[in-house]
């Protein structure tokens, strides 16, 4: 009678590893939970069950979370502090309470504060998006005659974009403003300044391309 060749321990171990890998590959690993996706799926399920009020609530929460994530991306576009200045974190403006109250109808508003390290000058950079007031401002930027008629205002060129620079020497105050695509306003306001140059430079340092990418529809 032919004797069976015993299986070596090394071969047995290799077979066990292969079998374990095969079983593992056959079992699907669940993806990490995404709360936004979960809320959307829950909203769809509620809608299909004709529970429309609950579906609206669930989807509104999802929209608000998406808006927060977009704001995080936009916050990263703000320019760094110039030499001799420090800057805080870019964050949602205090006006955001009203934004949330009206269900996002007032758009997105982000601010970053800049403080002179050896002086009392300050600047505030603000990004406002999809706010109703922007439409009225866009008319001013698109009309050279109206822009030229504004007191203490001159045109500010940033690449191919047209901005506005306002210098109030008696108040040591300056504003540099840029409008993008009729729905985004980027503005730097400075107080206790010696000239308007620094607010213009800070606005020019803003990553316009990144703003467009983060806010694209």
C-alpha positions as CSV (number, residue, x, y, z in Angstrom):
1,X,0.0,0.0,0.0
2,X,1.4,3.4,-1.0
3,X,2.2,5.6,1.9
4,X,1.0,9.3,1.9
5,X,3.7,11.9,2.1
6,X,3.2,14.0,5.2
7,X,2.6,17.7,4.8
8,X,5.4,19.8,6.1
9,X,4.6,22.4,8.8
10,X,5.8,25.2,6.5
11,X,3.5,24.2,3.7
12,X,0.6,23.8,6.1
13,X,1.2,27.4,7.4
14,X,1.3,28.8,3.9
15,X,-2.0,27.1,3.0
16,X,-3.6,28.5,6.1
17,X,-2.4,32.1,5.2
18,X,-3.8,31.7,1.6
19,X,-7.1,30.4,2.9
20,X,-7.4,33.2,5.4
21,X,-6.6,35.8,2.7
22,X,-9.2,34.3,0.4
23,X,-11.9,34.5,3.1
24,X,-11.0,38.1,3.9
25,X,-11.2,39.2,0.3
26,X,-14.6,37.6,0.0
27,X,-15.9,39.7,2.8
28,X,-16.6,43.3,1.8
29,X,-15.2,45.9,4.2
30,X,-17.7,48.7,4.9
31,X,-16.6,52.2,4.0
32,X,-16.1,54.7,6.7
33,X,-19.4,56.3,7.5
34,X,-20.0,59.8,6.1
35,X,-22.6,61.7,8.1
36,X,-23.6,63.9,5.1
37,X,-24.2,60.8,3.0
38,X,-26.1,59.2,5.8
39,X,-28.3,62.3,6.2
40,X,-29.0,62.4,2.4
41,X,-29.8,58.7,2.3
42,X,-32.1,59.1,5.3
43,X,-33.8,62.1,3.6
44,X,-34.4,60.0,0.4
45,X,-35.8,57.2,2.5
46,X,-38.2,59.5,4.3
47,X,-39.2,61.1,1.0
48,X,-40.0,57.7,-0.5
49,X,-42.1,57.0,2.5
50,X,-43.9,60.3,1.9
51,X,-42.7,61.7,5.2
52,X,-42.0,65.0,3.5
53,X,-41.5,67.2,6.5
54,X,-38.9,64.9,8.1
55,X,-37.2,64.5,4.7
56,X,-36.8,68.3,4.3
57,X,-35.4,68.6,7.8
58,X,-32.9,65.8,7.2
59,X,-31.8,67.2,3.9
60,X,-31.5,70.7,5.4
61,X,-29.1,69.3,8.0
62,X,-27.1,67.7,5.2
63,X,-26.9,71.0,3.3
64,X,-25.7,72.9,6.3
65,X,-23.0,70.3,6.9
66,X,-21.9,70.6,3.2
67,X,-21.9,74.4,3.6
68,X,-19.6,74.0,6.6
69,X,-17.2,71.8,4.6
70,X,-17.1,74.4,1.8
71,X,-16.4,77.1,4.3
72,X,-13.4,75.1,5.6
73,X,-12.0,75.0,2.1
74,X,-12.6,78.7,1.5
75,X,-10.9,79.5,4.8
76,X,-7.7,78.0,3.5
77,X,-7.6,80.4,0.6
78,X,-7.1,83.5,2.8
79,X,-3.7,85.2,2.4
80,X,-1.0,84.9,5.0
81,X,-0.1,87.8,7.2
82,X,2.4,90.2,5.6
83,X,5.8,90.8,7.3
84,X,5.4,92.6,10.6
85,X,1.8,91.4,11.0
86,X,0.1,88.4,12.7
87,X,-3.2,86.8,11.7
88,X,-5.9,84.8,13.4
89,X,-7.7,81.9,12.0
90,X,-10.2,82.5,9.2
91,X,-13.6,81.8,10.6
92,X,-17.3,82.3,10.0
93,X,-18.4,85.9,10.5
94,X,-20.6,86.9,13.5
95,X,-23.2,87.6,10.8
96,X,-23.5,83.8,10.3
97,X,-26.1,83.6,13.0
98,X,-28.4,85.5,10.6
99,X,-27.2,83.3,7.8
100,X,-28.3,80.1,9.6
101,X,-31.5,81.7,10.8
102,X,-32.6,82.4,7.2
103,X,-31.6,79.0,6.0
104,X,-28.5,80.1,4.1
105,X,-30.4,82.8,2.2
106,X,-27.7,85.3,3.2
107,X,-24.9,83.1,1.8
108,X,-21.5,82.4,3.2
109,X,-19.5,85.0,5.1
110,X,-15.9,84.3,6.4
111,X,-13.4,86.7,8.1
112,X,-9.8,86.8,9.0
113,X,-8.3,89.4,11.3
114,X,-4.8,90.8,10.8
115,X,-2.9,92.8,13.5
116,X,0.2,94.9,13.2
117,X,2.8,93.6,15.6
118,X,4.6,96.9,16.4
119,X,1.7,99.3,16.0
120,X,-2.0,99.8,16.3
121,X,-3.0,99.1,12.7
122,X,-5.4,96.3,11.8
123,X,-7.0,94.7,8.8
124,X,-10.0,92.5,8.3
125,X,-10.3,90.3,5.2
126,X,-13.8,89.2,4.4
127,X,-15.2,86.7,1.8
128,X,-18.9,87.0,1.1
129,X,-20.6,84.6,-1.2
130,X,-24.1,84.3,-2.6
131,X,-25.3,87.2,-0.5
132,X,-28.2,89.3,-2.0
133,X,-26.2,92.6,-1.5
134,X,-23.5,91.4,-3.9
135,X,-25.8,91.8,-6.9
136,X,-26.1,95.5,-6.2
137,X,-22.3,95.8,-5.7
138,X,-21.7,94.0,-9.0
139,X,-23.5,96.8,-10.9
140,X,-20.9,99.3,-9.5
141,X,-17.9,97.2,-10.6
142,X,-19.3,96.6,-14.1
143,X,-19.9,100.3,-14.8
144,X,-16.7,102.4,-15.1
145,X,-18.6,105.7,-14.9
146,X,-20.2,104.7,-11.6
147,X,-16.9,103.5,-10.2
148,X,-15.1,106.7,-11.2
149,X,-17.9,108.8,-9.6
150,X,-17.2,107.3,-6.2
151,X,-15.2,109.7,-3.8
152,X,-11.7,108.6,-2.9
153,X,-12.0,105.5,-5.1
154,X,-9.7,104.2,-7.8
155,X,-9.6,101.2,-10.0
156,X,-7.6,98.2,-8.7
157,X,-6.3,95.7,-11.2
158,X,-5.6,92.2,-10.0
159,X,-4.6,90.0,-12.9
160,X,-7.5,90.2,-15.4
161,X,-9.9,91.2,-12.6
162,X,-11.1,94.7,-11.8
163,X,-11.2,95.7,-8.2
164,X,-11.8,98.9,-6.3
165,X,-9.5,100.7,-3.9
166,X,-10.8,103.4,-1.5
167,X,-8.5,105.5,0.6
168,X,-9.9,107.9,3.3
169,X,-6.7,109.7,4.3
170,X,-8.5,111.8,7.0
171,X,-9.6,108.6,8.7
172,X,-6.5,106.5,7.9
173,X,-8.8,103.9,6.5
174,X,-8.6,101.9,3.4
175,X,-10.8,99.4,1.5
176,X,-9.8,97.0,-1.3
177,X,-12.6,95.1,-2.9
178,X,-12.8,92.5,-5.6
179,X,-15.9,91.0,-7.2
180,X,-15.8,87.5,-8.7
181,X,-18.4,86.0,-11.1
182,X,-21.1,88.3,-9.8
183,X,-21.5,86.2,-6.6
184,X,-18.3,86.4,-4.6
185,X,-17.0,89.5,-2.9
186,X,-13.4,89.6,-1.5
187,X,-12.6,92.6,0.6
188,X,-9.8,93.9,2.9
189,X,-10.6,96.8,5.2
190,X,-7.7,98.5,7.1
191,X,-7.8,100.9,10.1
192,X,-5.1,103.3,11.4
193,X,-3.0,102.9,8.2
194,X,-0.3,105.2,6.7
195,X,-1.4,104.3,3.2
196,X,-3.8,102.1,1.2
197,X,-1.0,100.1,-0.3
198,X,-1.0,97.3,2.3
199,X,-4.7,96.5,1.9
200,X,-4.3,96.4,-1.9
201,X,-1.3,94.1,-1.5
202,X,-3.1,91.8,0.9
203,X,-6.1,91.5,-1.5
204,X,-3.7,90.7,-4.4
205,X,-2.1,88.0,-2.3
206,X,-5.5,86.2,-2.0
207,X,-5.6,82.9,-3.9
208,X,-8.4,83.8,-6.4
209,X,-8.1,80.5,-8.3
210,X,-8.5,78.5,-5.1
211,X,-11.6,80.6,-4.2
212,X,-13.2,79.8,-7.5
213,X,-12.4,76.1,-7.1
214,X,-13.8,75.9,-3.6
215,X,-17.0,77.8,-4.5
216,X,-17.7,76.3,-7.9
217,X,-21.2,75.3,-8.8
